[in-house]
Amino acid sequence: MLTRRLFATAAIAGVAALTGLAGTASTALAQSKELVYLTPGLDLAFWRYLSKGIENVAAEGGYTYQALDSGNNAQTQLKNAKDAIARGVAGIIISPTDSSTAPAVLDLAKQANIPVVIADIGTDSGDYVSFIISDNYQGANGVGKALAEAMKAAGKEDGSVGIVGISQARLNGQARTKGFKDALTEAGITKEAGLQQMQTYTADETFKFTQDMTTANPDMKGMFIQTDGPTLGALQAIKSARLTGEVLVAGFDGVPEFVPLLQSGELVVSGMQQPYLMGQESARAMLAHLDGKTPEKEILVPIKIVTSKNIEQELPVIKETVFANEM
């Protein structure tokens, strides 16, 4: 609660410091043809693919476009928002650093009469045009079911399962954890090897988490990594420990490197959000609003449960909607 108040205070102070900001932005809004995307970090493939989807629709609609990287830092996110507002952009699309930091940006934009669309993660409060989100609970539940099936087929259902999660301060992180755990409970797999939360969202970070988990839990037979790049770190740690095939790995989201890993079975399953499609839907909602229309308040984009069994069937679609044609 204190954090939220601090961000709200910072947001108000930022508006006060920018004299006449709301009036300037309102005037500029009529002429502006620029969309800005505030992203947690373009070093993560998911956000890069989502950004490309926004850019695609923005260009088709005659808008210029810029992505501003927050470096997974809430203060940088707030600064980027202030910079965009000061320029009087037509609209802001944001994937917040976490759900508790989004209200500060939404408050700033509201005072400047600049519309905001939220692309993934969510917000604890505030006004926005539309929220584009994947069904994270159902996606993670599907991942859990596929991993449980694989563990049972390999005779590993008595082992424990570890989770390396995205921030549990994010609504989507909470949904992924619950969806996955519910699937395991339903399958009768109840031993837990703990949950580690990502801070830097890198493969190196998850490599270390995986080392620690396998050492502390010699009975661990399954893992769920809640986003793509870090999944590669987990697989590398398992390979280094000569545990390939002993600890079954489930991922989330997707990078092109996942394709051969799924084909070989080294990666059991990944719940692939469709970030390029999510970016397109985010931009379409914004352009509809700017055109005087009313987009849906929440737009749900399905998650594809891609396994070693169906990867060939799903590949033609996910090349575009998941990988943004980068493979």
N, C-alpha and C positions, 0 to 999 in steps of 0.2 A: 504494500500500500504506500509505504514511504517512497519507494522508487517511482511509483506512478505520479505521486504528488511532485517529486523533484522534477520529473520530465515535463509535467504540466506547467510548473513554475518557469522552467527554462523556455518552454514554448511561448508563454505569455511575454516573458522578458525579451525574447527574440523579436516578437512582433512590435513591442514598444520601441525597441532600438531602431527598427527600420521605419522611420517616420513616414507616415502616409502610405504605408505598404499596401493596405487593403484597397485604397482608392486607386493607386497606381496599377495594381494587379488587375482590378476590375476593368480599367480602361484598356489595358494591354490585352485582356482576355478576348476582346472583340476582334482584335487584329491578329493575335498570335496563331501560328500554325505549327506549334512545337509541342510534342509530348515528351515527358521525362519519365524514366523508370528508375525508381530507387530500389536497388537490389542489395541483399545481404553481402554477396561476394561473387564476382564473375569468375573466380578461380574454381568454383564448383560448377561442373558441367550443367547441372539442372538449371541453374539461374541463367547460364549463358544460352541454353536452348530456349528458355522462356523469353529471354530478351530478343532473340531472333524472331520469335513468333510475333511479338509486339511490333518490332521494326517492319516486318513484312506487311502487316495490315496498315500501319501508319503511313508507309510509303504509298500503298495503293490508294489511301484516302487523301493524299496530297500533303501530309504532315512531315515535318522534319522530326528527328528523334535523337535522344541522347540517353544512355544508361549511366547512372551515377552509382559507383560502387561504395557501399558503406563499410566494407572491411569487417563485417560482423560486429560493428561498434555502434551503439545507439547514439552517441554524441556526433559521430560522423554522419549518420543518417539524418539527424536533426539539422546539421549544417548544410547538407546537400538539399534538404527540403527548403531551407531558407534561401539558398542560392537560386533554386528553381522558381520560388515564389517571387523573389526580387526581379527576376527576368520577365515575370508575367506570362508564364507558360500557359498553354490552353488547358492542359490537364496533367495530373500526376498519377502514375500507376506505381503502387508500392508493394513489395514483398518485405514486410517488416523484419527487423533483426529478431524480434520475438513479439508475442501478442501484447505484452505490457508496454512496449515502447511505441506502438502504433498511434495511440491516442494523441500524443504530443504533436505528431505530424498532421493528423487529421484536424486538430484544433487550429494549427497555423493556417492550413489550407482553407478551412471554413471561414476564418476571419478575412482571408484574402479573396474569397469567392472563387476559388479554384477547385474544380471537381476532382475527386480521388476515386480510383478503382483499386481494390485490394486483390492482388494475385497471390493466393496461397498464404499460409501461416495463420492469418486472421488477426483480430483485434479484440481487446477487452472491452472497448467502448468507442464511441465517436460516430460521426456522420460520414457516409461514403455512398457512392453511386451504386456500386455492385461489388460482390465478393465472388471471385472465381476460385473454386476449390475442388480438390479431388476428394472422393469418399475414402479418407484415410483409414477409418475403422474397417470398412469392408475390404479394402485393399490389403491391410495388414492381417486381417482375419483369413483371407485367402492364402496369404503367404504362410501363416501358421498351419493351416490345414495341409498345404503341400509339404511343408517340412515334417509335420507329424507323420504323414503317410510314408515319406522317405525313411524316417527314423524307424518306423515299425517294419518296413520292408527289409531294413538292414539289421533288425534285431537290436536296435539301440534305444527303444522307448523307455528303458529304465534309467537312462542317463539324464544329467541335468542340462539345462539350456541357458545360455547367457545372451544378454542384449547389450549392444552398443547403440545407444539412442541419440537422436538429435535432442536439442534442448527440450526438457519437459515443461519449460515455461511457455512453449509454443503449443497452441491448441492442436495442431496437427501431430506434434510429438506425443501428446497425451493420447490421442486417438490411435496412433500406430501401436503404442505399447499395449493399450487395452484390447484392441482388436486381435493382436497376436497372442496375448496371454489367454484370452477367452477361447481361441481356437485350440491351444495346447491343452487347456483344462478340459474342454469337451472331448479331446482325444485321449484323456487320461494321462497326459505327460505333465507332471506337477513339480518336479524338482527344478529349482532355479539356481543359476550360477551367478546371479547378480545383474545389475544394470549400471553401465558407465555412460555418462553424458558427454557428448562431444563439446569441445570448446573451440578448436581450430578447424574442425571438419576436414582434416587431412588424412591421407592414407597412413602417414607416419604415426599420427596420434593413435589411430585404431590398431595399428601394428602393435604398439606398446600395450594398449588395453587388452588385446587378444593374448599376448604373451602372459600378462598378469593373470588373466582369467584361466588359461589352460594350466598354469602353474598352481594356482590356488584351488582349482576344481578338476582333479584328475579324472573325475567321472563325467566331465562335460562331453556331450555327444552332439550338441547342436548350438548354433549361434544365429542371431538375427541382427543384421547391421542395417540401420534405418536410413541410409542414403548410399549413393553409388560409389564415389571415389574411395571413401573409407572401407567399403567392402573389399576392394582390391588389397588394402593393407591387411585386413583380417586373413584373406586367403594366403597372402605372402607369409604371414606369421605362422599359419598352420602348416604351410609347406616347409618352412625353416625348421619347425619342430618335428617334422616327419609325421604329421598327424593327418595328412590328406586322406580322405576316406574314413577317418576315425571321427572327426568332428565335421558334421554336415553343416553347410553354410547357406543361409537364406539372406537375400539382399532386398533393397528397395530402390526405386528409380532405376536409371540405366545409363550406361556409357557403352560405346561400341565394343570395348574390351569384354563386355559381358557376353557377347554373342558366342565366341568360341568356348568360353567357360561353361555356358549353358549347354552348348552342343556336346561337350565332353563329359558333362555331369559334375565337373568340379564345383560349380555353383548349382545348387539344387533348384532354386526358384528366385525370381525377383518380382516384386509388385511394382510394375512400371507405371508411374504417372506419365502423362503425356504433356510435357512442359511446352513444347512448341505449339501444340493445340491450345494449351492454357494461355499462352501469350497472345495468340490470335484472338481468343475469346475475350481476353482482357481489353485489348485494343478495340475490338468491335463494340464492346459495351461502352467504352469511353466515347467513341465516335458517334454512336447512337445518341448518347446523352448530349453531346455537343451539337447534334443535329436536331435537338428538341424532342427526341423520343425518350421513352422510359424503359431501359433494359431491365431484365429480371434482377431482383435484389441479390439473389444467390444463383450462381450458375455452376452446376455440378459436372465435372469432367470425369468420365470413368477411368478406373485403373485397370491395366491389363496384367493378369497373373500369368507370367511367362515362365515356363519350366523347360527342363531338358527334353520333355516329351512333345511340347507344342511350339518350340522356338522356330522351326522351319515354316510352320503355318502362319505365325504372327509376324515374321520378319518383314514382309513387304510393307505392312502398315507402320510398324514401329520405326522403320528407317526414317520416316518423315515426322510422325507425331511425337516420337520420343527423342530421336537423335538429331532432329533438325537437318537431315540430309548430310550429316558430317561423316557418313560411312558409305 
